[in-house]
């Protein structure tokens, strides 16, 4: 009886800690497209740091460990766009305003998923010349640390914008 109770408890714990990310949502302008741009300017962001740790105890002692990761959303976005042929500019120049898109990033939410949470980010592309929104995309990420959450969310968003298809495996988070 004790064994069955333990199995039921473990199954319940596993089911409680499972979760899937919300689908990425995107809104595109009907009048404009990112294909019309060659240059990009990214609004600066701060470094995001996250850490994860664990403690294990048994009859021989207590052991533990931790890891800390940092990421800068501006760098992730820049690397992604550079890889796709865009040219990063340090400032918005008058002679190329019509070909420059301004990229803005923000964290827009946090959702509890089992024993952890997912971070939601929104990325907006707007024309440097007209300030009209070209594209807005929102997505979630969940990893070992907050830095991982942000990196995954940004990558999911940009993959959607540029039509990159990746096989997302169904993951259990615990």
C-alpha positions, -999 to 999 in steps of 0.1 A, spaced: 0 0 0 28 23 9 45 16 -25 13 24 -45 9 57 -25 45 66 -34 40 59 -71 7 79 -72 25 108 -54 54 107 -79 31 106 -109 11 135 -95 43 155 -89 55 148 -125 22 159 -140 21 190 -119 56 201 -130 50 196 -167 41 225 -189 42 238 -224 50 272 -237 23 294 -252 26 297 -290 44 328 -303 21 356 -315 30 380 -343 14 411 -358 28 424 -392 21 456 -409 0 454 -441 19 483 -457 55 475 -448 78 445 -445 112 437 -430 123 429 -465 124 466 -472 152 472 -446 190 467 -448 201 483 -415 190 480 -379 194 499 -347 187 481 -314 177 501 -284 202 492 -257 192 467 -229 208 458 -196 225 425 -188 201 399 -173 216 375 -148 200 343 -135 211 315 -113 200 280 -103 212 258 -75 206 226 -57 212 210 -23 214 173 -17 217 157 17 222 121 28 238 102 56 273 112 45 267 150 44 251 178 26 263 187 -10 252 214 -34 260 234 -64 249 263 -84 253 280 -118 250 316 -128 244 328 -164 241 362 -179 228 374 -212 222 408 -229 190 407 -250 205 434 -273 234 411 -281 211 381 -288 189 402 -312 219 418 -329 236 384 -335 204 369 -349 199 398 -373 235 401 -384 235 364 -392 205 370 -415 224 398 -434 212 429 -417 238 456 -409 239 470 -374 243 508 -370 254 525 -339 231 554 -344 202 563 -368 217 582 -397 196 606 -418 209 593 -452 198 557 -444 167 563 -423 144 548 -450 164 516 -449 168 513 -411 145 495 -387 145 502 -350 143 471 -328 129 474 -293 128 447 -266 108 443 -234 99 417 -209 61 416 -208 52 389 -184 59 359 -162 37 328 -160 39 301 -134 44 266 -148 45 238 -123 75 244 -100 89 273 -121 79 299 -145 83 311 -180 93 347 -190 74 364 -219 92 389 -241 80 413 -268 101 425 -297 90 454 -319 104 464 -353 96 500 -364 106 522 -392 134 547 -383 119 572 -409 82 570 -402 82 554 -367 54 531 -380 54 496 -365 65 470 -391 62 439 -369 55 430 -332 62 395 -319 56 380 -284 68 347 -270 78 328 -239 109 310 -229 117 286 -201 152 272 -192 173 265 -162 178 302 -153 162 336 -161 190 342 -186 181 310 -204 144 319 -203 151 352 -220 174 337 -246 149 310 -255 120 335 -257 140 359 -280 150 330 -302 115 317 -305 102 352 -314 128 359 -340 125 324 -355 88 332 -360 95 365 -376 119 350 -401 100 318 -407 126 295 -392 111 261 -384 127 243 -356 116 210 -341 105 219 -307 105 188 -286 78 184 -260 96 191 -227 87 184 -191 99 209 -167 107 200 -132 
